[in-house]
Amino acid sequence: MAILIIVVFVLGYAAIALEHPLKIDKAATALITGMLCWALYVFSLHDVGHDISHVINHGVEGVSYQSGLMHHLFDIANILFFLMGAMTIVELVDAHEGFSVITDRVKTTNKVKLLWIICILTFFFSAALDNLTTTIVMISLLRKLVKDKETRWFFVGMVVVAANAGGAWSPIGDVTTTMLWIKGQLPDVMNMIVDLIIPSLITLIVPLIILSFTLKGNVERPAKQESASHYLNPTTAFERNLIFIMGLAGLLFVPVFKTVTHLQPFMGMMLSLGVLWLTTEILHREKNKEDKHPLSVIGVLQKIDVASVLFFLGILMAVSALQEIGHLNVVAAYLDENLQNIYSINIIIGLLSSIVDNVPLVAAAQGMYEIADPAVLASSADPEWFRNFVPNGNFWKFLAYCAGTGGSALIIGSAAGVAAMGLERIDFFWYLKKISLFAVIGYLAGAAVYILIHQ
């Protein structure tokens, strides 16, 4: 049964990759894959001594899958609510034409210059917000800056690379770096930033330098599509600026809320959405219903891509089933036994994170290796090896880099990539042909720089 779960996952993964030739929406495939993987996992309990009729009839009693499911569902729900909150805020800012504050200031249409501007903005926004939120924001901006679909896809693909690189060096930029920070492997934030920002920047800069010599021409901007209501009852400059500033402040507030309260990030996102919702209700309370509706949260909720949210649910459920049955731990243990080199282990973990989610891979690594006590290093059998596992040790920092940036190799390998795939309907194989090579070159270049500095 354990083998069958892998087969279902691989077939589902292949169907997602072949979405366009099969003409089957990837959200449907992801949901089927995720739910089948968990159903097969429950039935696999029979293989290890549980009577399946007992599992079906009694569920929780004596069977461990229920607590595992609840644990993973809690983590997945955090991501989904976070995603929905961020998407709603972005759509609300967009409805008020708030992004014109940025787009009106980006004058260049040269592809190379525009790509550098967008990617550098993404890199630093991702460190302050997080890679998922930043990707959503930048996609919204690119829709106003680039008309041609394939050209915009290319920019979005590089945004995924930039967002993952920017998130890797910040304790709030990527969920795996946050995990290592909160659980004590990387407690010193400044040490983490200083050691990781250069390799992360190299991950982005190297592909951009290559593209500077290969990318030619200018982008065509889309014509502004404004309805009659825009001219009859336009948003004022005050409204545009207010909602843009409040929207950006609300997104920036999320990591602050998490740091202060230690509550889940989606709660900070929902608090920001609630404040913005209240503000727009007061701001437009004098307008008639027809004019107010497109500018309200109720109105913009209709624009949220629910299919992307369901795709997230399915793919994360499938990966969590692989983690629950122990397949990911087996892979991690195999790497440890056969490589015995922290740099090789982490580079491979990073590349594996482009196939399955980086969160369970990092969780597996955290479970495999204990945080070494600096006080007992001298008495250990191999002090040089164990020094890598002390708080802020090389293993943990390099793991943050690799797990954060390695997922860019495939579009399905990171939350930022999955969001881009859902929002822009980017084809899996298109990304593989056009972006993956640049992502891998940048990833290996950044890894080489880290090793040269710290070895």
C-alpha positions as CSV (number, residue, x, y, z in Angstrom):
1,M,0.0,0.0,0.0
2,A,2.9,2.3,0.7
3,I,4.2,1.8,-2.8
4,L,0.7,2.5,-4.2
5,I,0.7,5.9,-2.5
6,I,3.9,6.7,-4.3
7,V,2.4,5.6,-7.6
8,V,-0.7,7.7,-7.1
9,F,1.5,10.7,-6.2
10,V,3.7,10.3,-9.3
11,L,0.7,9.8,-11.6
12,G,-1.0,12.9,-10.0
13,Y,2.2,14.9,-10.3
14,A,2.4,13.9,-14.0
15,A,-1.2,14.8,-14.7
16,I,-0.6,18.3,-13.1
17,A,2.5,18.7,-15.3
18,L,0.5,17.7,-18.4
19,E,-2.5,19.9,-17.6
20,H,-2.5,21.6,-20.9
21,P,-2.2,18.5,-23.2
22,L,-4.7,16.6,-21.1
23,K,-7.0,19.6,-20.9
24,I,-7.8,18.8,-17.3
25,D,-7.6,21.6,-14.7
26,K,-4.7,20.8,-12.3
27,A,-6.9,21.7,-9.3
28,A,-9.1,18.7,-10.0
29,T,-6.1,16.4,-10.3
30,A,-4.5,17.8,-7.2
31,L,-7.6,17.3,-5.1
32,I,-8.0,13.7,-6.3
33,T,-4.3,13.0,-5.7
34,G,-4.3,14.5,-2.2
35,M,-7.5,12.7,-1.0
36,L,-6.5,9.3,-2.6
37,C,-3.1,9.5,-0.9
38,W,-4.7,9.9,2.5
39,A,-7.3,7.3,1.9
40,L,-4.6,4.8,0.9
41,Y,-2.6,5.8,4.0
42,V,-5.5,4.9,6.2
43,F,-5.9,1.5,4.5
44,S,-2.2,1.0,4.9
45,L,-2.7,0.9,8.6
46,H,-4.2,-2.6,8.1
47,D,-0.8,-3.7,6.8
48,V,0.8,-2.9,10.1
49,G,-1.6,-4.8,12.3
50,H,-4.8,-2.7,12.4
51,D,-8.0,-4.4,11.4
52,I,-9.5,-2.2,8.7
53,S,-13.0,-2.6,9.9
54,H,-11.9,-1.2,13.2
55,V,-10.3,1.7,11.4
56,I,-13.5,2.4,9.5
57,N,-15.9,1.9,12.4
58,H,-14.0,3.5,15.2
59,G,-11.7,5.9,13.5
60,V,-9.9,7.7,16.3
61,E,-9.8,4.9,18.8
62,G,-6.5,3.2,18.7
63,V,-5.5,4.6,15.4
64,S,-2.9,7.4,15.0
65,Y,-3.8,8.7,11.5
66,Q,-6.5,11.1,12.9
67,S,-4.1,13.1,14.9
68,G,-1.6,13.2,12.0
69,L,-4.3,14.4,9.7
70,M,-5.4,17.1,12.1
71,H,-1.8,18.3,12.5
72,H,-1.3,18.5,8.7
73,L,-4.7,20.0,8.1
74,F,-3.9,22.7,10.7
75,D,-0.7,23.6,8.8
76,I,-2.4,23.5,5.4
77,A,-5.4,25.6,6.7
78,N,-2.9,28.3,7.9
79,I,-1.4,28.5,4.4
80,L,-4.8,28.6,2.7
81,F,-6.3,31.3,4.9
82,F,-3.1,33.3,4.6
83,L,-3.3,32.9,0.8
84,M,-6.9,34.0,0.6
85,G,-6.3,37.0,2.9
86,A,-3.3,38.1,0.9
87,M,-5.2,37.7,-2.4
88,T,-8.1,39.7,-1.1
89,I,-6.0,42.6,0.1
90,V,-4.1,42.7,-3.3
91,E,-7.4,42.6,-5.2
92,L,-8.8,45.4,-3.0
93,V,-5.8,47.6,-3.6
94,D,-6.1,46.8,-7.3
95,A,-9.8,47.7,-7.4
96,H,-8.8,51.2,-6.0
97,E,-6.1,51.5,-8.7
98,G,-3.6,51.6,-5.9
99,F,-0.8,49.9,-7.8
100,S,-0.7,52.9,-10.1
101,V,1.5,54.4,-7.4
102,I,4.2,52.0,-8.5
103,T,3.3,51.3,-12.2
104,D,3.1,55.0,-13.0
105,R,6.7,55.4,-11.8
106,V,8.1,52.5,-13.8
107,K,8.6,54.2,-17.2
108,T,11.0,51.8,-18.9
109,T,9.7,49.3,-21.5
110,N,13.2,47.7,-22.1
111,K,12.9,44.1,-21.1
112,V,16.3,43.8,-19.4
113,K,15.9,47.0,-17.4
114,L,12.3,46.1,-16.4
115,L,13.4,42.6,-15.4
116,W,16.1,43.9,-13.1
117,I,13.7,46.4,-11.5
118,I,11.0,43.8,-10.9
119,C,13.4,41.2,-9.6
120,I,15.3,43.4,-7.2
121,L,12.0,44.8,-5.9
122,T,10.8,41.2,-5.4
123,F,14.0,40.1,-3.7
124,F,13.7,42.8,-0.9
125,F,9.9,42.7,-0.7
126,S,10.1,39.0,-0.2
127,A,12.4,39.4,2.8
128,A,10.0,41.9,4.4
129,L,6.7,40.3,3.5
130,D,7.3,36.7,2.5
131,N,7.8,34.9,-0.8
132,L,4.1,33.9,-1.3
133,T,2.6,37.4,-0.6
134,T,5.3,39.1,-2.7
135,T,4.6,36.8,-5.7
136,I,0.9,37.6,-5.5
137,V,1.6,41.4,-5.4
138,M,4.2,41.3,-8.2
139,I,1.9,39.3,-10.5
140,S,-0.7,41.9,-10.0
141,L,1.9,44.6,-11.0
142,L,3.1,42.7,-14.0
143,R,-0.4,42.4,-15.4
144,K,-0.4,46.2,-15.7
145,L,3.2,46.4,-17.1
146,V,3.4,43.5,-19.6
147,K,0.7,42.7,-22.2
148,D,2.0,39.6,-24.0
149,K,1.2,36.5,-22.1
150,E,4.4,34.6,-22.7
151,T,6.6,37.6,-21.9
152,R,4.7,38.1,-18.7
153,W,5.1,34.4,-17.9
154,F,8.8,34.8,-18.3
155,F,8.8,37.8,-15.9
156,V,6.6,35.9,-13.4
157,G,9.0,32.9,-13.6
158,M,11.9,35.1,-12.6
159,V,9.7,36.7,-9.9
160,V,9.4,33.2,-8.4
161,V,13.2,32.8,-8.5
162,A,13.6,36.3,-6.9
163,A,10.9,35.7,-4.3
164,N,12.4,32.4,-3.1
165,A,15.9,33.9,-3.0
166,G,14.7,36.9,-1.1
167,G,12.8,34.8,1.4
168,A,15.8,32.5,2.2
169,W,17.9,35.0,4.1
170,S,15.1,36.5,6.2
171,P,13.5,34.9,9.3
172,I,10.1,35.9,8.0
173,G,10.6,35.6,4.3
174,D,10.2,31.8,3.9
175,V,8.3,29.3,6.0
176,T,11.4,27.0,6.3
177,T,13.6,29.8,7.5
178,T,10.9,30.7,10.0
179,M,10.8,27.1,11.2
180,L,14.6,27.1,11.8
181,W,14.4,30.4,13.5
182,I,11.5,29.6,15.8
183,K,12.7,26.1,16.7
184,G,16.1,27.3,17.8
185,Q,18.4,26.2,15.0
186,L,19.0,29.8,13.8
187,P,18.2,31.9,16.8
188,D,20.6,34.8,15.9
189,V,18.8,36.8,13.3
190,M,21.6,39.1,12.4
191,N,24.0,36.2,12.0
192,M,21.5,34.5,9.7
193,I,21.0,37.6,7.6
194,V,24.8,38.4,7.3
195,D,25.7,34.8,6.3
196,L,22.8,34.2,3.9
197,I,22.1,37.5,2.1
198,I,25.1,37.2,-0.3
199,P,24.5,33.6,-1.5
200,S,20.8,34.5,-1.8
201,L,21.6,37.6,-3.9
202,I,24.0,35.6,-6.1
203,T,21.1,33.1,-6.8
204,L,19.2,36.0,-8.4
205,I,22.1,38.1,-9.8
206,V,23.7,35.3,-11.9
207,P,20.6,34.5,-13.9
208,L,19.9,38.2,-14.4
209,I,23.4,38.8,-15.7
210,I,23.0,35.9,-18.2
211,L,19.6,37.3,-19.3
212,S,21.1,40.7,-19.7
213,F,23.0,39.4,-22.7
214,T,20.3,37.2,-24.1
215,L,17.0,39.1,-23.6
216,K,16.2,41.6,-26.3
217,G,13.5,44.1,-27.2
218,N,10.8,46.0,-25.3
219,V,7.6,45.0,-23.6
220,E,4.2,46.2,-24.7
221,R,2.1,47.6,-22.0
222,P,-1.6,46.7,-21.8
223,A,-4.1,49.5,-22.5
224,K,-5.9,50.6,-19.4
225,Q,-9.3,49.0,-19.3
226,E,-11.6,51.4,-17.4
227,S,-15.3,51.0,-17.3
228,A,-17.8,53.9,-17.5
229,S,-18.1,53.9,-13.8
230,H,-14.4,54.8,-13.5
231,Y,-15.2,58.1,-15.2
232,L,-18.6,58.7,-13.6
233,N,-17.4,57.9,-10.1
234,P,-13.6,57.5,-10.2
235,T,-11.4,56.7,-7.1
236,T,-9.8,59.9,-5.9
237,A,-6.0,60.3,-5.5
238,F,-6.6,60.2,-1.7
239,E,-8.5,56.9,-1.9
240,R,-5.9,55.3,-4.2
241,N,-3.0,56.4,-2.0
242,L,-4.8,55.5,1.3
243,I,-5.7,52.0,0.3
244,F,-2.3,51.3,-1.3
245,I,-0.5,52.5,1.9
246,M,-2.9,50.6,4.2
247,G,-2.7,47.5,2.0
248,L,1.1,47.5,2.0
249,A,1.2,48.3,5.7
250,G,-1.3,45.5,6.4
251,L,1.0,43.0,4.6
252,L,4.1,44.3,6.4
253,F,2.2,44.0,9.7
254,V,1.8,40.3,9.4
255,P,5.4,39.3,10.4
256,V,5.3,41.9,13.2
257,F,2.1,40.4,14.5
258,K,3.6,36.9,14.4
259,T,6.8,38.0,16.2
260,V,4.9,39.8,18.9
261,T,2.1,37.4,19.6
262,H,3.5,34.1,18.3
263,L,0.2,33.4,16.7
264,Q,-0.1,31.9,13.2
265,P,0.6,34.4,10.3
266,F,-2.9,33.9,8.8
267,M,-4.4,35.6,11.9
268,G,-2.3,38.7,11.3
269,M,-3.3,38.6,7.7
270,M,-7.0,38.4,8.6
271,L,-6.7,41.2,11.1
272,S,-5.1,43.4,8.4
273,L,-8.0,42.4,6.0
274,G,-10.5,43.2,8.6
275,V,-9.1,46.7,9.2
276,L,-8.9,47.3,5.5
277,W,-12.5,46.1,5.1
278,L,-13.7,48.4,7.8
279,T,-11.8,51.3,6.2
280,T,-13.3,50.8,2.8
281,E,-16.8,50.5,4.3
282,I,-16.4,53.9,6.0
283,L,-14.6,55.4,3.0
284,H,-17.4,54.5,0.5
285,R,-20.5,54.6,2.9
286,E,-22.0,57.6,1.1
287,K,-21.8,56.0,-2.4
288,N,-24.8,54.2,-3.9
289,K,-24.7,50.4,-4.0
290,E,-23.7,50.1,-7.6
291,D,-20.6,52.3,-7.2
292,K,-19.7,50.9,-3.8
293,H,-19.8,47.2,-4.7
294,P,-16.7,47.0,-6.9
295,L,-14.7,48.8,-4.3
296,S,-15.8,46.6,-1.3
297,V,-14.3,43.4,0.0
298,I,-17.6,41.7,-0.9
299,G,-17.1,42.8,-4.5
300,V,-13.4,41.8,-4.8
301,L,-14.0,38.4,-3.2
302,Q,-15.7,37.4,-6.5
303,K,-12.3,37.9,-8.2
304,I,-10.4,35.5,-6.0
305,D,-9.2,32.5,-7.8
306,V,-10.8,29.7,-5.7
307,A,-9.3,27.0,-8.1
308,S,-5.8,28.0,-7.1
309,V,-6.7,27.7,-3.4
310,L,-8.1,24.2,-4.0
311,F,-5.0,23.3,-6.0
312,F,-3.0,24.3,-2.9
313,L,-5.2,22.1,-0.7
314,G,-4.8,19.1,-2.9
315,I,-1.0,19.2,-3.5
316,L,-0.2,20.0,0.2
317,M,-2.5,17.1,1.3
318,A,-0.7,14.7,-1.1
319,V,2.8,15.8,0.2
320,S,1.6,15.5,3.8
321,A,0.5,11.9,3.2
322,L,4.0,11.1,1.9
323,Q,5.4,12.7,5.1
324,E,3.0,10.9,7.4
325,I,3.7,7.4,6.0
326,G,7.4,8.1,6.4
327,H,8.7,8.2,2.8
328,L,10.4,11.6,3.2
329,N,12.1,10.5,6.4
330,V,13.5,7.5,4.5
331,V,14.9,9.7,1.8
332,A,16.5,12.0,4.4
333,A,18.0,9.0,6.3
334,Y,19.4,7.6,3.0
335,L,21.1,10.9,2.2
336,D,22.7,11.0,5.7
337,E,24.0,7.5,5.5
338,N,25.4,7.7,2.0
339,L,26.8,11.3,1.7
340,Q,28.2,12.2,5.1
341,N,28.7,15.8,3.9
342,I,26.6,18.6,5.1
343,Y,26.9,20.6,1.9
344,S,26.0,17.7,-0.4
345,I,23.1,16.7,1.8
346,N,21.7,20.2,1.8
347,I,22.1,20.7,-1.9
348,I,20.2,17.5,-2.6
349,I,17.5,18.5,-0.1
350,G,17.1,21.8,-1.9
351,L,16.7,20.0,-5.3
352,L,14.3,17.5,-3.8
353,S,12.2,20.5,-2.5
354,S,11.4,21.3,-6.1
355,I,9.6,18.0,-6.3
356,V,8.0,17.8,-2.9
357,D,7.3,20.6,-0.5
358,N,10.3,22.1,1.3
359,V,8.5,22.2,4.7
360,P,8.3,18.4,5.3
361,L,11.9,18.1,4.1
362,V,13.1,20.6,6.6
363,A,10.9,19.1,9.3
364,A,12.5,15.7,8.5
365,A,16.0,17.2,8.8
366,Q,15.1,18.9,12.1
367,G,13.9,15.5,13.4
368,M,17.0,13.7,12.2
369,Y,19.6,16.0,13.7
370,E,19.6,17.4,17.2
371,I,20.9,20.9,18.0
372,A,24.4,20.3,19.3
373,D,25.4,21.7,22.6
374,P,28.5,23.9,22.2
375,A,29.6,23.0,25.7
376,V,30.1,19.4,24.8
377,L,31.8,19.8,21.4
378,A,35.3,19.1,22.8
379,S,34.3,15.7,24.3
380,S,32.4,14.6,21.1
381,A,33.8,11.9,18.9
382,D,34.0,14.2,15.9
383,P,33.9,17.9,17.1
384,E,34.3,19.3,13.6
385,W,31.3,17.5,12.3
386,F,29.1,18.3,15.4
387,R,30.1,22.0,15.2
388,N,28.0,22.3,12.1
389,F,24.9,21.5,14.2
390,V,25.2,24.0,17.0
391,P,22.8,26.9,17.0
392,N,23.6,29.1,13.9
393,G,25.9,26.2,12.7
394,N,26.7,25.8,9.0
395,F,24.3,22.9,8.5
396,W,21.3,24.9,9.6
397,K,22.2,28.1,7.7
398,F,22.9,26.2,4.5
399,L,19.7,24.2,5.0
400,A,17.8,27.5,5.1
401,Y,19.5,28.6,1.9
402,C,19.0,25.4,0.0
403,A,15.4,24.6,1.1
404,G,14.4,28.2,0.4
405,T,15.9,28.6,-3.1
406,G,16.1,25.0,-4.4
407,G,12.3,24.9,-5.0
408,S,12.7,27.4,-7.8
409,A,14.0,24.6,-10.1
410,L,10.4,23.5,-10.8
411,I,7.3,25.7,-10.6
412,I,5.6,23.3,-8.3
413,G,8.5,23.3,-5.9
414,S,7.6,26.3,-3.8
415,A,4.5,28.2,-2.5
416,A,5.5,31.1,-4.7
417,G,5.7,28.9,-7.8
418,V,2.4,27.2,-7.0
419,A,0.8,30.6,-6.6
420,A,2.2,31.8,-9.9
421,M,1.1,28.6,-11.6
422,G,-2.4,29.0,-10.4
423,L,-2.8,32.7,-10.9
424,E,-1.2,33.0,-14.3
425,R,-2.0,29.4,-15.5
426,I,1.7,28.9,-16.4
427,D,2.4,25.5,-18.0
428,F,4.6,23.1,-16.1
429,F,6.8,22.3,-19.1
430,W,6.9,25.9,-20.2
431,Y,8.5,26.8,-16.9
432,L,10.8,23.7,-17.1
433,K,12.1,24.8,-20.6
434,K,12.3,28.6,-20.0
435,I,13.1,29.1,-16.3
436,S,14.4,26.0,-14.6
437,L,17.9,26.1,-16.1
438,F,18.4,29.7,-14.9
439,A,17.0,28.8,-11.5
440,V,19.3,25.8,-11.1
441,I,22.4,27.8,-12.3
442,G,21.6,30.5,-9.8
443,Y,21.0,28.0,-7.0
444,L,24.3,26.2,-7.6
445,A,26.2,29.5,-7.9
446,G,24.8,30.7,-4.6
447,A,25.6,27.4,-3.0
448,A,29.2,27.6,-4.3
449,V,29.6,31.1,-2.8
450,Y,28.3,29.9,0.6
451,I,30.7,27.0,0.6
452,L,33.7,29.1,-0.4
453,I,32.9,31.6,2.3
454,H,32.3,29.1,5.1
455,Q,34.3,26.0,4.4
